[in-house]
């Protein structure tokens, strides 16, 4: 892979209200590599992956399962 074949992407951290909290710059060979790197950033916030003015992917937080409370008898 040559430096000319690398592409610049931005992974935006999005809060629950849809506001951008920050951005991580990614340099990858293709969209698939960028998607893998962006998906790894999903920890606390949703991630939107962009290249120039095109949204490539969106990665939501995993849904948390809340254990049901068991009533003591």
ABEGO torsion letter per residue (X at the ends): XBAAABBBBBBBBBBAAGBBAEBBBBBBABAAAAAAAAAAABAABBBBBBBEABBABBBBBBBBBBBBBBBBX
